[in-house]
Amino acid sequence: MTETIKFEVDSDGVALMTIDLPGRSMNVIDGQFMADLTELIDKVVSDDAIKGAVITSGKPAFMAGADLSMMGENAGAASTGEATPEDVFNGVYAMNKQLRAMETCGKPFAAAINGLALGGGLEITLACHYRVCADDPKLTLGLPEVNVGLLPGGGGTQRLPRLMGVQAAAPYLLQGKNMSPQEAQGFGVVHEIAPRDEIVDKAKAWIRDGGEGVQPWDKKGFKIPGGQGPMDPRISQTFTVGNAMLQKETLHNYPAPAAILSAVYEGHQVPMDAALRIESRYFTKLLLDPVSKAMIRSLFINKQAADKLASRPEGVDKSTVKKLGVLGAGMMGAGIAYVSARAGMDVVLLDRDQESAEKGKAYSEGLVAKGIKRRKVTEEKGQALLDRIHPTTSYDELKGCDLVIEAVFESRDIKDDVTKATEAAEPALPVFASNTSTLPITGLAESFSRPHDFIGLHFFSPVDRMPLVEIIMGEKTADETLARAMDYVQQIRKTPIVVNDSRGFYTSRCFGTYVAEGLAMLADGVEPALIENAGKFSGMPVGPLDVGDAVSIELGYKVREQTKKDLGDAYKPAPGDHIIDELMAQGRLGKKAGKGYYEYPEGGKKFLWPGLKENWPPADEQPEVDEVKKRFLYRQAVEAARCIEEGVLLAPADGDIGAILGWGFAPYTGGPLSLIDTVGLDAFVRECDRLAQQYGERFTPPQLLRDMAAKDESFYGAPVKQAAE
């Protein structure tokens, strides 16, 4: 009796294999499943009474793919010497051998795809000889491995191009793009679409009607659709042009897309057995690469734990926000209102006048209209969402709210006023949250009579697209308040990280160093174009000057002035402060003003303001690109380490997740703390000392890093020198 797959044979001799991993909400490929699948394939093949088999799922989704936690452990075993690269390859190749044995056994296998099939889940269906998919517009099929630094390792890089053609398959392999059942049928990836309750019967009928247990690529004379081989003019440009486009997009930071393209290029020229060995070799190489290990850990394992609220305080009952108050209907408040109404909450959207409040609701109206146009939401559901948003100027409408989020202008006085007005209108309010991005929560909580019910909820713009919420604990914030805040973030389908109070908290504080370092370089005489390009080459979404314009030079100036006022003599000027002062004096306030570090000609393409080089002339000798990249990454990483040392960050995982999801810190590193681990503590500390001596004390590593280096420690447990190998 197998543990993960239910097995039964009907009177016609057709076996039904129903995947249903116990204790899991989603089916995944783990060691037990692979053993069970092998056992049942052998059973089907060896029993003459069985004509063939249908594979389906006992859960709403078909299968989510491989257990990445298991893969991370295998890669970790190799990095510590517990396993050899050959051992890892054999483990990787085992699934390819298994699926290849199934498709060449001589008996027909059909897949009845009842729900989402991703990664290895889809690859299992591709190894079947016939595929019937449920007719559900929400059902998705895809190979997302590239998003965690891997490639499809169960034959996906070989079978998908053989079904739909190399060029057509490229976006699904290189970008992790998903396809609907209708798209899959059009490409020949699935053979038939049927109502969900009919797919098993349809698959069985195909077997009963004489379905052939031979794949197209195992038949003599098979040709890949759209061209095959490097000299075929129909396909050759796909590889030559594709490689150039690939490097343009990845900037040589991500090895997985290049490995995928290589696996497809080499594999599509040889028979399937050789092609699968090629794929497994590339998969093994990626699995042992620090990039995939860091990405799997941060973007899958740790993010999944954060989404499940792994750090939620124990002993606090689960809460649900039914009525939410949002103070301030500007861009942030309007975005918070939209995502909350989308999650089913009634939202009171309050501003100083009705026109401003209505304008805030109009933001949701625009998003709903786009969703209807793109068929992502029906008119009925879109209108229901809008009906849940109530624009107003009256604080009395906040009565009965489960949570109120203040999202007004970044001014301590204004925040103080709206906080007091809210409590006066609803003294029984369970939780009050501030969306401040820089002002300490403990100070803001002084305006609320119950500081233990006061917390920070830092959203990122645009709220409807940014996946992170930074939850900030004030000195007196209660665990129950934290639990309620985490429940709300989960309710709106965002990823939470929890940090302690400080100026700028974690994300704003560390992100600010990226822009500040760009200004420091400008002051040092580094070419503006080199600054911007090296920022992008380092893995950041855009250059630091571009970011500074988008956020607003004026906002940065006001935040700095508030900081100077709060800190007094303790404030330490940054190397680029005088540049901000000069730009403010010239009215160059950023993108919103049409001029800042860049010029924004109406109807034209933005370009770097020539005045940058006139005001701050470039030095005769310019630094190497790698040196500029290092300054950007190491400066942010040093600040993240300081946040750990000071207790602002409670866990390295929160630091890495927050950096990638919050401000776009180079995902291929796994985050700033993963970057330090990968470099190695000793090497990182020595390099920071060099940077500090050359560029300033801001690079000086905190004592925490020196102590960790001396003890051969790392943030994620493995010895530093081994993590760096």
N, C-alpha and C positions, 0 to 999 in steps of 0.2 A: 504494500500500500504506500503510495507516494504522498509526501507531506504537502507539496505545493501545487500539484495538478490532480484534479479528479479525473478518473478514467472510467469510461463505460462504452460498451459496444452494443449497437442496436441489432434488430433481427435481420437487417440487410447486410450485416458485417461491416458497418462503418463505425469506426471508433470516434468518440468525442473526448477531446482532452481539454478540460476547463481549468485555466490557470487561476488559482485563488490562494495567494500566500496568506497564511494565518497571521493574525495580529497586525496586519498592515492595511492602511486605507487604500494603498495603490500597489499594484503588482510591480516588482522590480526583479532584475536578474541578479541572483546571488548564488553562492556555492551550492546550496541545497536545491534550488530550482534547476541549475544546470545538471546536477546528478539525476534529478527526477526526470528531466526531459530526455536525457540519454537512455535511461531505463525504459521509458515508454516508447521511444523510437525503436529500440531493439525489440520490444514486445510486439509492436505493429509489424515490423519486418519479419519476425520469426514465426508469427502465427498465420498459417495459411488461410484460416477462416476470416481474417481481417482483410478487407479490400483496400482500405485507406483510412485516413484520419482527418478530422477537422479540429483545428486549434482555435479556441475562443477564450473569453475571460469571464470569471464569475463576479467581477467587480464592475462598477460603472465605466471605468476606463479599461482599455485592453492591457496596456503596459507602458510604464514610464521610462523604461530603459534599464541600464545597469546600475547597480548600487555603487555610487561613486565613493562612498566611504570605504568600501572594500578595495576599490582601485587605489585610493590614497594610501591604504595600509600596505598594499603590495609594492607601491613605489617607495614608501618609507622603508620597507624591509630591504629593498635593494640599496637605498642610500646609506643604510647603517651596516651593510655587509651581511645581513641575515639571509639575503637571497642574491643570486647573481642575475645579471641582465638576461642570461639564457633562461633562468627560471621564470623571469617575468614574461619573456617571449612565449615560453611554453604555456603559461597560464592564459595569456592573451589569445594565442592561436587555438587553444582548446575549444573556444566557442565557434571559431571558423570551421574547425574540423567537424564539430558536432553538427552544425547546420549543413555543411557540405555533405555529410553522411546522410542526412535526412533527404536532401534534394536529389541524391543519386542512388537511393535505396531501391528504386524501381516501383514503389507503391506511391500513389498520389496523396499529397497532403494539401489541404485547403485551409485558409485562414478566414474566420468569421470575425471581422473587426467591429466590435460593438461600441468602442469608444476611443478616446485619445490613444494614439500609438506613436511613441517618440523613441528615438535612439535605438537601442537594442530591441525594443518592442517592435518597432517597424521592421528592423532587420530580420527578425524571426518570420514575419509575414512575407518578406521578400524572398526568403528561402523556400516558402511554400509554392506549390505549382499553380494555385488558383487563389484569388483574394476577393472576398465579398465584403463590402463596407456598408455600415449603417448610414442611411440617408439622414444626416443630421448636420445642419450648417455650422454648428458649434464644434463638431468633431474635427480634430486636427491631426495630421500626419507629418512627421518631420524628423530631421537628424540634427539636433541642436548641439552636438558635441563640441563644435568649434568655439562655442561661447564659454567653455571652461578649459580651453587650451588643448583639446583632444580632437581626434578624428573618429568617424564611425568605424568601430573596430570589429563589427560582426558581419562584414561583407558589404556594408553600405556604399563604400567608395567604388565597388565593382559592380554590384547588381543594379543600383539605381541608374548609372549611365548606360548599362546594357538594356535597360527597359525603356528609357526616355531619351537617350542620346546624351553625349558628353556636355554639349553646350547648354541644353535645357536643364540638365541636372546640376550645373555649376552653382546657381544661387542657393539651392537647397543644401549643398555640401559646404560651400565656402562662407555662407552667411547665416546658416542655420534657419533658413526660411521655412515656414510651414505651408502645407497645402491642404485644401479642403477635399472632401470626397469627390466632388465634381471635377476639381483640377486633377486629382490623382487618376480618375477614370479617363480624362482627356489625354493624359500623358501615358496611359497604359500601365500605370503603377497598380491600379486595382482593375479587376475585370468586370465587376458588377456592383451596383448600388441597390439596396433594398431596405424596406422598413426594418428597424432594429429587431423586431420579434420574428423576422423571416430569414435573417442572414444565416443562421445555422442550418435551417432546412435547405436553403439555396445551395450552400456549400456541400451538404450531404448529397443533394440531387446531382451536382456536378460529378461527384465520385461515382454514384450509382449509374449515371449515364455514360460511364466509360472514360472519365477524365484521365488524361495521360500524366503519369508521374515522371515527366522529363521536362527540364527547363529549356527555354529557347536557346540559350547559349551552349547547351550540351548537344544540340542537333547539328548535323553536318551542314556547312554552308552558312551558318549564322553570321550576320553582319550587324554591328551596332548602328542604330538609327542615327542618321545625320553625319556619318563619316567615322572612319577608324584609321588609326595609324598616323605617325607624324608627317607623312608626305601627302596625305589626303588633303587636297585644297579646301574641302568643305570643313575640315576640322583643325588644320594646322594653325590657323590664325587664332583659334580659341586659346591655344597654349602660349603662343608668342605674345599676343596682346594681353591675354589674361594674366600672365606673369607680371607684366609691367603695371597693369592696373592693381594687381594684388599688392605689390610693393608700395604703390602710391597710397593705398588705403591703410596698410599696416605699418608703414614706415620701418619695416624690418624688426619690429618689436614682438611680433606674434609668430611663432614657428608653425602653429597648427595649419593655417591656410596654405602655406607653402608645402607642407607635408601632404595635405589633401590633394593639391594639384599634382604633386609628384606621384602620389599613389595612383591617381587616375591615369596620368600620362603613361606611366610604366605598365600599370595593370591592364589597361584596355588593349594592349598590343599582344597579350599572351593568354593562354588558356586559363580558365577560372581557377584551377588548383594553384597554379603559380601566382596568379593575381592575388589570391587570398594570403599567400605567404608574404608577398610584397606589402600588402596592407598591414599585416600583423607586425612586420618589422618597423614600419613607420609609426604605428601605434605605440609600440614598445619604446621607441626613441622619444616620443612625446611624453609618455608616461614617466620617463626618467628625467625629463627636463624640469628644472626648477620653476619654469613658467607655468606648466600645467599643474604641478603640485601646489603652487601658491594660488592659482585661480580656482582649482577644485576646492581647496580649503576655505577660501574667503567667499567665493561667489556661489558655492553650492552648500557645502557642509555647514559653515558658520552662518550663512544667510538663512538657510533653512531652519536652523536652531533659533535665530532671531525672530523669524516669521512665526514660529510656534511659541514665542514668548518664553523661551527657556529660562530667562533670568527674572521672570515675574515673581514677586514676593509670594511665599507660600502662606496658606491659611486665610487668604482673602477670596471671598466669593466672586465668581465671574459677574461682570457688570455689562450692561448694554446701554448705549446712549440712544434714547428715543427722540429727545428734543435737545437741539444744540443752539446756543447763542453765539453769534460771530459779531464782534465789535470792530467796525471798520470795513467798508465795502470796496476798498482799493484792490489792487491786483492780488495781493495775498489773501485778503479776506474773501474776495469773490471766488478764488480758487478753492479755499477751504470749504466754503458753502457748497460749491459744486460737488466735490468728492464726497462730502457728507450726505448730501441729498441723494447722490448716486447710490450710496450704501443704504438708503431707506430712511434716513433721519429727517424729521421736520426741522428746518433751519430758520431761525430768526436772524436776518441780516440787517444790522443796525448801523446807521451813519448819522452825521450831524444834520443832514437835510434829506428829504424824500427823494430828490433828484439823484443825489449821490448813491443812495441805497438802491434805487431802481437801476442805476447804471451798473452797480455791482451784480445785480441779477441778470442784466443783459449779457454779461460775460458767459453765464451758464446757457443762456438762450442761444448764443453763437455756437457753443460747443455741441449742444443738442442738435442744432440745425446741421452741423457738419456730420454728426453721427448718423442722422437720418439719411443724409445725402449719400453717405458711404455704406448704408445698410447695416450699420453696426448696432442700431437701435431702432425700434419701431416708433412711429409717431405717437402711439398710445403711451408707451413707456417713457418716451421723451417728455411728453406733456405732464405725466405723473411726477416725473423728477422735478420739473419746473414748479409744479403746484406745491411742492414741499418747501420751496424757498419763499420766505415772507419778508420783503423789504420794509423797513420801518425806521422811525426816529424815536420811538417810545421805549424807554427802559422797562416799562410795565409789562411788555410782551415777553420779557425774559423769565417771567414767573413760570415755575415748573420745569425749567431747563435742568438737564442732568449734568451739563458741562457748558461753560462759557469760555470762548477763546478770544482773547484780545489781540487784534491785528492792526492797531492804529500806528501812526507815525512814530518813528524811533526817537521819542522824546520822553524823558522821565516824567515831566509835568503832565503831559497829555495822558500817559498811561495811568498815572496816579488818579486823574480826574475820572476816567472811565471805569476804573476799578472800584472806586468809592460809589459811583453812581449805580453800578451793577449790584453791589451788595445792599445798597439802600432799597433797591427795587425788589431784590430776591434774597433776603437774609438766609434762607435755607439752602442756597446753592451748594451742591455737594463738592464741586471742583471748579476752581478758576485757573485758567492757563494763559500764559503770555506767549505770543509768537515772536518775541524779541530775538534778534540775531546776535546782539552784543551785550546788552545791559544785564548785569548780574541779577539773577532771580531773587536772591535773598533780599536785596535792596528793594526790588519791586514788590515783594510780598509784604513789606511794611505797610502798604496801602490797604491791605486786606486784614480783617480782624482775626482771621483764622489762618495764619501762615502755613499750618500743617496741611491745609487743603489747597495750597497754591503751588503751581508747578509750571515749568517751561515746556512748550511744545513748539520747537523750531522747525517750520516747514521750509521747503526750498522751491524756488520759482522756475518754471510754472508748476503750480501745485498739482495740476491734473496729470502731469507727465513725470515729475520727479518722484522716485519711489521711497525716499528716506524721510523719516521724522526723527529729529534729535530731541530726546526727552531730558530735560534738565532738572535735577533735584536741588532745591534750595536747602539751606542749612536746617530748616525745620519741616521740610516736606515729609509727610507720613508715608509709610509703605502702602497703606490702603489707597492713597492718592496716586502713587506711582502705578499700582495695579490697575486702577481705573483708567489712567492715561494710556497704559499699554493696551488695555482692552479696546479703547477707542481707536488707537492706531491700527490694530489688527482688524477692527470693524471696517475701516476705510481702505483696507488691503494695502497698507504701506508697511515698510520694514522699519522697526524701531531700534534705536540704540539708546542706551542710558548713560548719562554722564553727570558728574557733580558740577556744582556751580563755580564759575570763574568768569572773568571778563572775556567775552568772545567764545566762552565754553570750549568746545573742541573744534568743531568744523570751521566756524568763522575765524577762529584764532589761527588754525593751521593753514586754511585756504588763503588768509591774508598774507601769509609769508610768500606765497607764489607771486602775487602782484607786487609785493614790496621788494622781492629780489629782482624782479624785472626793472623796477625803478632804480634800484641800487646799481644794476648793470648800466642803465642809461647814464647815471651819474658818473660811472667809472669810464665812460667813453666807448661802451660796446655798441656796435651798429644796431639801430632799432630793428631792422629786418632780421638780423642774426638772433636777436632776443626773441622775436616772435616765432621764427621758424624752429629754433632750438627748443622752445617751449613745446611746440607740437611734436617735434621729433622725440622728446622725452616721454611722450605718451599722454600728455595733457590734451584736453579737447581743443583748446585754442590757446593762442599766445597770451602772456600776462597783461600786455597793454590792451589787447582786445577785450579781455575780461574786465579790466579796470574801466573801460568805456561803457561796457554793457551794464555793470553794476552801478556805475555813475561815480565820476570823480568827485562830484559834490557830496554824495553820500559818504564816501570815504573820508572826505575832509571833515564833515560834521561828526562822524564817529571818532575821528582822531581828536577833534577839539573837545568832545565830551570826555574822552579818555584823559586828555591833558588836565582838564578841569577836575576830574575825579581823583587822579593820581598826584597832582601837584608836582612837587620837586622830584617825586619818584619816577616821573615820566622820562623815558629815554628816547630821544629823537631817532627816527629811522634815517638811513642814508639818503632816501629819496623824498623826504618831507619837503625840501625846498622846491622840488619839481611840482608837487601838488599845489603849493602856494602860488607858484608862477602861473600855472594853468588856470587856477581859480581867478587870479588877477586879470587874466586875459579873457575870461568868460568861457573858457573851454571846459564845460562841465561834464562832457561825456556824450554818449550816443544820443540820449534823449534831447540834447541841445543841438545836435547836428555837427558837433565838433568836440574833439578831445584829443586823445593820442592819434586818432584817425580823423580824416575828413570824410563826410558823408554827403556827397553831391546828390541832389535830387534826381532820381531816375538813373543814377550811375552807380558804379561799384566803389565801395569804400577803399581808401588807401591811406597809408601812414602819412601823418602830417609832416610836411617838409621842415616845419619849424622845429621839430625835435632835434634834427641834426644842426640846425642853426643855433639853437639855444644851448645845446649840449653836444658839442662837436665830437665825432668819433675819434678814438685814439688811432695813431698810425699803425700800431700792432694790435690785431684782433685775436681773441682767444679761439682755441679749437672748439668745434661744435660739441664734442664730448665733454669738455670742461664746463661749458654753459649748461648742458643737460644735467650734469652732475650737481651743479650748484642749485638748480631748481629742485631736483628730487631729494637731495640730501638736506636741504634747508627745511623742507616740509617734514621729512622723516625725523630730524632732530627735534622739531617742535612737537611732533606726535609722541616721541619718547619723553619729552619734558612733561607732557600731559599725563603720561603713565606715572612718572616719578612724583608729580604733585597730587596725584589722586583724582585728577579731573576725569581721566579715562578709567573705567572700572575693569576693563578687560581688553587685551590686545585685539580680540576678534571684533569688538565694537569699533575700535580704532580703524581697522582695515576696511570693514564694511562701510563705516561712515565716510571714509576718505573716497572710496570708489563710487558709492552711490550718491554721496552728498555734493562733492565738488569735482568729481571726475578724475581723481588721482590715478595715474597710469595703471589700468586694470591688469596688465600683464605682470606686474610686480606682486599682485595679491594684496597691495596696500603698503603704506609706509613702514609698518612694523614687520611685515613679511619681507619687505625689501632689506631691512637691516639683518634679518635672519639669513637671507639668501647670500648677502655679501659676507656675512660673518661678523660677529660683534667686534672682534679684535681689529679686523681690517677696516670696518666702518669707523671705529673710534680713531684709528690712526689717520684715516683720510679726512675726517672732520677736523682733527687737530691741524692738519695741513691747510685746509680751507679757512679755518679760523685765523691762522697766522697770516694768510695771504689776503683775506677779504674782510675779516672782522669777527668780533666775539660772538655774533649771532650763530655761528657754526659750532661753537664750543659744545662738545657732547656733555650731557648731564652726568652726574656721578653714578646714576643708576647704570648707564651703559658701561662705564669703566668697571664697575663692580661685576656686572654680568660677564664682561670680557675676561676678567681675571679668573672667574669661576668656570669659564667655558660653558656658559649658559646661553639660552636663546628664549625668545618670547613664546615659542610653540613647543618647547620641550626637547628637541633633538640637539645634540652637541653642535656648537656653532661650526666647527671646522668640517663636520660631516654635511651640515646643511648647505655649506658653500660649495661642496664638490659637485 
